[in-house]
Amino acid sequence: MRARGEIKPGEAGEAFDVPEDFWDDAEITPPRAKRPVSLRVDPDIIDFFKAQGSGHLPRMHAVLRSYVDAQRRRSGR
């Protein structure tokens, strides 16, 4: 979550108890390799994401991922 900019360094999340069988059905999913790209973005868009602090690129990626996933669900792919 820190890498995605959802929590800032030094910010602690609320602790909670995890059931003993919490990880029983967990599956290891290796991260997908990402491809570097050059992308032209309107200045106001990049300014918006940068104004939210460090991690603006992972946040932009999360927005794109959310859009792609929603479109795939709509089309059934």
N, CA, C and O atoms as CSV, one atom per row, in Angstrom:
chain,resi,resn,atom,element,x,y,z
A,1,MET,N,N,0.814,-1.180,0.000
A,1,MET,CA,C,0.000,0.000,0.000
A,1,MET,C,C,0.869,1.260,0.000
A,1,MET,O,O,0.504,2.274,-0.594
A,2,ARG,N,N,1.997,1.187,0.657
A,2,ARG,CA,C,2.894,2.345,0.676
A,2,ARG,C,C,3.384,2.636,-0.734
A,2,ARG,O,O,3.449,3.798,-1.137
A,3,ALA,N,N,3.733,1.587,-1.499
A,3,ALA,CA,C,4.235,1.784,-2.859
A,3,ALA,C,C,3.180,2.418,-3.760
A,3,ALA,O,O,3.516,3.147,-4.694
A,4,ARG,N,N,1.909,2.144,-3.484
A,4,ARG,CA,C,0.831,2.723,-4.274
A,4,ARG,C,C,0.428,4.105,-3.773
A,4,ARG,O,O,-0.471,4.728,-4.337
A,5,GLY,N,N,1.093,4.598,-2.703
A,5,GLY,CA,C,0.784,5.917,-2.192
A,5,GLY,C,C,-0.432,5.976,-1.300
A,5,GLY,O,O,-0.923,7.065,-1.000
A,6,GLU,N,N,-0.938,4.815,-0.861
A,6,GLU,CA,C,-2.132,4.792,-0.025
A,6,GLU,C,C,-1.820,5.100,1.434
A,6,GLU,O,O,-2.687,5.586,2.160
A,7,ILE,N,N,-0.596,4.823,1.873
A,7,ILE,CA,C,-0.164,5.230,3.211
A,7,ILE,C,C,1.194,5.885,3.083
A,7,ILE,O,O,2.000,5.524,2.225
A,8,LYS,N,N,1.430,6.838,3.936
A,8,LYS,CA,C,2.691,7.575,3.894
A,8,LYS,C,C,3.685,6.947,4.867
A,8,LYS,O,O,3.278,6.309,5.837
A,9,PRO,N,N,4.982,7.121,4.620
A,9,PRO,CA,C,5.977,6.584,5.547
A,9,PRO,C,C,5.714,7.089,6.967
A,9,PRO,O,O,5.435,8.269,7.176
A,10,GLY,N,N,5.804,6.193,7.922
A,10,GLY,CA,C,5.585,6.538,9.319
A,10,GLY,C,C,4.130,6.502,9.733
A,10,GLY,O,O,3.830,6.583,10.925
A,11,GLU,N,N,3.218,6.382,8.779
A,11,GLU,CA,C,1.802,6.324,9.096
A,11,GLU,C,C,1.433,4.880,9.411
A,11,GLU,O,O,1.632,3.993,8.581
A,12,ALA,N,N,0.912,4.647,10.571
A,12,ALA,CA,C,0.585,3.278,10.979
A,12,ALA,C,C,-0.882,2.990,10.700
A,12,ALA,O,O,-1.755,3.833,10.905
A,13,GLY,N,N,-1.123,1.795,10.235
A,13,GLY,CA,C,-2.501,1.358,10.050
A,13,GLY,C,C,-3.040,0.800,11.347
A,13,GLY,O,O,-2.286,0.532,12.283
A,14,GLU,N,N,-4.336,0.626,11.397
A,14,GLU,CA,C,-4.966,0.077,12.588
A,14,GLU,C,C,-4.681,-1.419,12.666
A,14,GLU,O,O,-4.836,-2.129,11.672
A,15,ALA,N,N,-4.268,-1.901,13.830
A,15,ALA,CA,C,-3.977,-3.321,14.004
A,15,ALA,C,C,-5.280,-4.099,14.190
A,15,ALA,O,O,-6.238,-3.594,14.776
A,16,PHE,N,N,-5.303,-5.323,13.687
A,16,PHE,CA,C,-6.466,-6.174,13.884
A,16,PHE,C,C,-6.006,-7.619,13.985
A,16,PHE,O,O,-4.947,-7.983,13.475
A,17,ASP,N,N,-6.814,-8.436,14.648
A,17,ASP,CA,C,-6.480,-9.847,14.799
A,17,ASP,C,C,-6.835,-10.598,13.524
A,17,ASP,O,O,-7.904,-10.403,12.945
A,18,VAL,N,N,-5.925,-11.453,13.102
A,18,VAL,CA,C,-6.135,-12.264,11.910
A,18,VAL,C,C,-6.442,-13.681,12.371
A,18,VAL,O,O,-5.704,-14.234,13.187
A,19,PRO,N,N,-7.537,-14.290,11.856
A,19,PRO,CA,C,-7.842,-15.666,12.238
A,19,PRO,C,C,-6.684,-16.598,11.890
A,19,PRO,O,O,-5.939,-16.345,10.943
A,20,GLU,N,N,-6.537,-17.675,12.657
A,20,GLU,CA,C,-5.414,-18.588,12.456
A,20,GLU,C,C,-5.397,-19.215,11.066
A,20,GLU,O,O,-4.326,-19.508,10.535
A,21,ASP,N,N,-6.577,-19.423,10.468
A,21,ASP,CA,C,-6.661,-20.056,9.148
A,21,ASP,C,C,-6.687,-19.027,8.006
A,21,ASP,O,O,-7.010,-19.375,6.870
A,22,PHE,N,N,-6.354,-17.787,8.297
A,22,PHE,CA,C,-6.443,-16.696,7.325
A,22,PHE,C,C,-5.701,-17.009,6.026
A,22,PHE,O,O,-6.219,-16.728,4.945
A,23,TRP,N,N,-4.512,-17.578,6.107
A,23,TRP,CA,C,-3.669,-17.821,4.935
A,23,TRP,C,C,-3.843,-19.207,4.326
A,23,TRP,O,O,-3.155,-19.534,3.359
A,24,ASP,N,N,-4.736,-20.026,4.860
A,24,ASP,CA,C,-4.876,-21.410,4.394
A,24,ASP,C,C,-5.158,-21.522,2.893
A,24,ASP,O,O,-4.610,-22.405,2.233
A,25,ASP,N,N,-5.987,-20.661,2.354
A,25,ASP,CA,C,-6.358,-20.750,0.932
A,25,ASP,C,C,-5.620,-19.742,0.060
A,25,ASP,O,O,-5.969,-19.552,-1.105
A,26,ALA,N,N,-4.599,-19.097,0.622
A,26,ALA,CA,C,-3.854,-18.084,-0.134
A,26,ALA,C,C,-3.054,-18.735,-1.255
A,26,ALA,O,O,-2.514,-19.829,-1.097
A,27,GLU,N,N,-2.988,-18.045,-2.385
A,27,GLU,CA,C,-2.199,-18.503,-3.515
A,27,GLU,C,C,-1.160,-17.441,-3.839
A,27,GLU,O,O,-1.459,-16.247,-3.828
A,28,ILE,N,N,0.046,-17.875,-4.123
A,28,ILE,CA,C,1.102,-16.948,-4.503
A,28,ILE,C,C,0.904,-16.583,-5.963
A,28,ILE,O,O,0.838,-17.451,-6.833
A,29,THR,N,N,0.811,-15.299,-6.215
A,29,THR,CA,C,0.654,-14.801,-7.576
A,29,THR,C,C,1.846,-13.909,-7.892
A,29,THR,O,O,1.975,-12.824,-7.324
A,30,PRO,N,N,2.717,-14.355,-8.790
A,30,PRO,CA,C,3.878,-13.517,-9.107
A,30,PRO,C,C,3.433,-12.222,-9.785
A,30,PRO,O,O,2.470,-12.222,-10.552
A,31,PRO,N,N,4.123,-11.131,-9.510
A,31,PRO,CA,C,3.745,-9.866,-10.159
A,31,PRO,C,C,4.000,-9.931,-11.657
A,31,PRO,O,O,4.933,-10.587,-12.120
A,32,ARG,N,N,3.152,-9.240,-12.400
A,32,ARG,CA,C,3.345,-9.187,-13.850
A,32,ARG,C,C,4.468,-8.196,-14.155
A,32,ARG,O,O,4.610,-7.166,-13.495
A,33,ALA,N,N,5.247,-8.529,-15.153
A,33,ALA,CA,C,6.299,-7.606,-15.580
A,33,ALA,C,C,5.634,-6.404,-16.250
A,33,ALA,O,O,4.695,-6.557,-17.031
A,34,LYS,N,N,6.121,-5.237,-15.944
A,34,LYS,CA,C,5.579,-4.033,-16.552
A,34,LYS,C,C,6.509,-3.583,-17.660
A,34,LYS,O,O,7.714,-3.831,-17.622
A,35,ARG,N,N,5.935,-2.920,-18.645
A,35,ARG,CA,C,6.704,-2.404,-19.771
A,35,ARG,C,C,6.855,-0.894,-19.647
A,35,ARG,O,O,5.869,-0.191,-19.424
A,36,PRO,N,N,8.067,-0.392,-19.786
A,36,PRO,CA,C,8.222,1.065,-19.750
A,36,PRO,C,C,7.634,1.683,-21.017
A,36,PRO,O,O,7.800,1.152,-22.116
A,37,VAL,N,N,6.950,2.804,-20.850
A,37,VAL,CA,C,6.385,3.518,-21.994
A,37,VAL,C,C,6.630,5.009,-21.819
A,37,VAL,O,O,6.867,5.492,-20.712
A,38,SER,N,N,6.569,5.707,-22.903
A,38,SER,CA,C,6.597,7.162,-22.863
A,38,SER,C,C,5.173,7.606,-23.149
A,38,SER,O,O,4.568,7.178,-24.132
A,39,LEU,N,N,4.639,8.463,-22.292
A,39,LEU,CA,C,3.229,8.833,-22.393
A,39,LEU,C,C,3.093,10.341,-22.245
A,39,LEU,O,O,3.618,10.920,-21.294
A,40,ARG,N,N,2.408,10.968,-23.155
A,40,ARG,CA,C,2.154,12.404,-23.050
A,40,ARG,C,C,0.835,12.578,-22.302
A,40,ARG,O,O,-0.192,12.006,-22.666
A,41,VAL,N,N,0.899,13.388,-21.245
A,41,VAL,CA,C,-0.270,13.599,-20.393
A,41,VAL,C,C,-0.502,15.103,-20.266
A,41,VAL,O,O,0.451,15.873,-20.150
A,42,ASP,N,N,-1.764,15.516,-20.289
A,42,ASP,CA,C,-2.079,16.934,-20.103
A,42,ASP,C,C,-1.496,17.416,-18.780
A,42,ASP,O,O,-1.507,16.687,-17.788
A,43,PRO,N,N,-0.988,18.646,-18.768
A,43,PRO,CA,C,-0.348,19.168,-17.554
A,43,PRO,C,C,-1.240,19.130,-16.318
A,43,PRO,O,O,-0.764,18.825,-15.225
A,44,ASP,N,N,-2.529,19.435,-16.477
A,44,ASP,CA,C,-3.410,19.439,-15.299
A,44,ASP,C,C,-3.586,18.047,-14.711
A,44,ASP,O,O,-3.801,17.903,-13.508
A,45,ILE,N,N,-3.496,17.027,-15.550
A,45,ILE,CA,C,-3.643,15.655,-15.058
A,45,ILE,C,C,-2.426,15.260,-14.236
A,45,ILE,O,O,-2.566,14.740,-13.129
A,46,ILE,N,N,-1.232,15.502,-14.770
A,46,ILE,CA,C,-0.025,15.139,-14.018
A,46,ILE,C,C,0.078,15.979,-12.755
A,46,ILE,O,O,0.509,15.478,-11.716
A,47,ASP,N,N,-0.312,17.256,-12.827
A,47,ASP,CA,C,-0.297,18.120,-11.641
A,47,ASP,C,C,-1.238,17.590,-10.568
A,47,ASP,O,O,-0.912,17.624,-9.382
A,48,PHE,N,N,-2.399,17.103,-10.978
A,48,PHE,CA,C,-3.372,16.548,-10.034
A,48,PHE,C,C,-2.774,15.376,-9.260
A,48,PHE,O,O,-2.854,15.329,-8.033
A,49,PHE,N,N,-2.174,14.431,-9.985
A,49,PHE,CA,C,-1.608,13.256,-9.320
A,49,PHE,C,C,-0.385,13.611,-8.479
A,49,PHE,O,O,-0.213,13.072,-7.386
A,50,LYS,N,N,0.465,14.511,-8.972
A,50,LYS,CA,C,1.649,14.906,-8.213
A,50,LYS,C,C,1.269,15.664,-6.943
A,50,LYS,O,O,1.967,15.564,-5.934
A,51,ALA,N,N,0.176,16.419,-6.981
A,51,ALA,CA,C,-0.263,17.182,-5.810
A,51,ALA,C,C,-0.666,16.269,-4.656
A,51,ALA,O,O,-0.717,16.712,-3.509
A,52,GLN,N,N,-0.951,15.006,-4.944
A,52,GLN,CA,C,-1.334,14.054,-3.897
A,52,GLN,C,C,-0.123,13.466,-3.190
A,52,GLN,O,O,-0.276,12.662,-2.271
A,53,GLY,N,N,1.070,13.852,-3.602
A,53,GLY,CA,C,2.280,13.378,-2.939
A,53,GLY,C,C,3.015,12.338,-3.756
A,53,GLY,O,O,2.668,12.056,-4.903
A,54,SER,N,N,4.049,11.771,-3.134
A,54,SER,CA,C,4.858,10.788,-3.848
A,54,SER,C,C,4.010,9.569,-4.197
A,54,SER,O,O,3.007,9.277,-3.545
A,55,GLY,N,N,4.430,8.883,-5.222
A,55,GLY,CA,C,3.685,7.711,-5.688
A,55,GLY,C,C,2.663,8.047,-6.757
A,55,GLY,O,O,1.699,7.306,-6.955
A,56,HIS,N,N,2.869,9.164,-7.450
A,56,HIS,CA,C,1.885,9.559,-8.459
A,56,HIS,C,C,1.817,8.580,-9.631
A,56,HIS,O,O,0.740,8.370,-10.188
A,57,LEU,N,N,2.927,7.984,-10.009
A,57,LEU,CA,C,2.892,7.024,-11.124
A,57,LEU,C,C,2.143,5.746,-10.750
A,57,LEU,O,O,1.324,5.286,-11.546
A,58,PRO,N,N,2.382,5.149,-9.575
A,58,PRO,CA,C,1.570,3.986,-9.209
A,58,PRO,C,C,0.076,4.324,-9.098
A,58,PRO,O,O,-0.768,3.492,-9.430
A,59,ARG,N,N,-0.257,5.540,-8.633
A,59,ARG,CA,C,-1.677,5.921,-8.570
A,59,ARG,C,C,-2.267,6.043,-9.970
A,59,ARG,O,O,-3.401,5.626,-10.207
A,60,MET,N,N,-1.498,6.614,-10.900
A,60,MET,CA,C,-1.987,6.709,-12.278
A,60,MET,C,C,-2.191,5.314,-12.865
A,60,MET,O,O,-3.168,5.064,-13.570
A,61,HIS,N,N,-1.262,4.414,-12.567
A,61,HIS,CA,C,-1.392,3.031,-13.030
A,61,HIS,C,C,-2.644,2.386,-12.435
A,61,HIS,O,O,-3.352,1.654,-13.126
A,62,ALA,N,N,-2.917,2.654,-11.166
A,62,ALA,CA,C,-4.099,2.075,-10.512
A,62,ALA,C,C,-5.385,2.559,-11.178
A,62,ALA,O,O,-6.336,1.791,-11.320
A,63,VAL,N,N,-5.417,3.820,-11.585
A,63,VAL,CA,C,-6.595,4.350,-12.285
A,63,VAL,C,C,-6.766,3.647,-13.632
A,63,VAL,O,O,-7.874,3.247,-13.990
A,64,LEU,N,N,-5.677,3.499,-14.372
A,64,LEU,CA,C,-5.746,2.799,-15.654
A,64,LEU,C,C,-6.159,1.341,-15.465
A,64,LEU,O,O,-6.976,0.827,-16.229
A,65,ARG,N,N,-5.603,0.671,-14.455
A,65,ARG,CA,C,-5.950,-0.721,-14.181
A,65,ARG,C,C,-7.444,-0.850,-13.873
A,65,ARG,O,O,-8.114,-1.753,-14.375
A,66,SER,N,N,-7.954,0.054,-13.051
A,66,SER,CA,C,-9.366,0.034,-12.686
A,66,SER,C,C,-10.259,0.188,-13.922
A,66,SER,O,O,-11.266,-0.507,-14.060
A,67,TYR,N,N,-9.885,1.098,-14.809
A,67,TYR,CA,C,-10.650,1.315,-16.033
A,67,TYR,C,C,-10.640,0.067,-16.923
A,67,TYR,O,O,-11.683,-0.367,-17.412
A,68,VAL,N,N,-9.453,-0.500,-17.122
A,68,VAL,CA,C,-9.335,-1.695,-17.971
A,68,VAL,C,C,-10.154,-2.844,-17.386
A,68,VAL,O,O,-10.888,-3.514,-18.112
A,69,ASP,N,N,-10.034,-3.076,-16.078
A,69,ASP,CA,C,-10.779,-4.165,-15.443
A,69,ASP,C,C,-12.287,-3.956,-15.581
A,69,ASP,O,O,-13.021,-4.907,-15.849
A,70,ALA,N,N,-12.753,-2.714,-15.399
A,70,ALA,CA,C,-14.192,-2.420,-15.530
A,70,ALA,C,C,-14.664,-2.662,-16.966
A,70,ALA,O,O,-15.745,-3.214,-17.174
A,71,GLN,N,N,-13.873,-2.259,-17.946
A,71,GLN,CA,C,-14.256,-2.476,-19.343
A,71,GLN,C,C,-14.288,-3.957,-19.681
A,71,GLN,O,O,-15.163,-4.408,-20.421
A,72,ARG,N,N,-13.341,-4.713,-19.144
A,72,ARG,CA,C,-13.327,-6.157,-19.388
A,72,ARG,C,C,-14.552,-6.825,-18.766
A,72,ARG,O,O,-15.143,-7.723,-19.366
A,73,ARG,N,N,-14.933,-6.391,-17.565
A,73,ARG,CA,C,-16.126,-6.970,-16.922
A,73,ARG,C,C,-17.372,-6.658,-17.729
A,73,ARG,O,O,-18.251,-7.506,-17.883
A,74,ARG,N,N,-17.445,-5.425,-18.250
A,74,ARG,CA,C,-18.622,-5.033,-19.044
A,74,ARG,C,C,-18.729,-5.850,-20.321
A,74,ARG,O,O,-19.829,-6.220,-20.731
A,75,SER,N,N,-17.599,-6.133,-20.949
A,75,SER,CA,C,-17.622,-6.839,-22.233
A,75,SER,C,C,-17.557,-8.357,-22.053
A,75,SER,O,O,-17.700,-9.104,-23.021
A,76,GLY,N,N,-17.342,-8.816,-20.806
A,76,GLY,CA,C,-17.288,-10.251,-20.561
A,76,GLY,C,C,-15.973,-10.895,-20.958
A,76,GLY,O,O,-15.911,-12.117,-21.090
A,77,ARG,N,N,-14.913,-10.109,-21.154
A,77,ARG,CA,C,-13.609,-10.665,-21.534
A,77,ARG,C,C,-12.739,-10.885,-20.357
A,77,ARG,O,O,-11.608,-11.348,-20.503
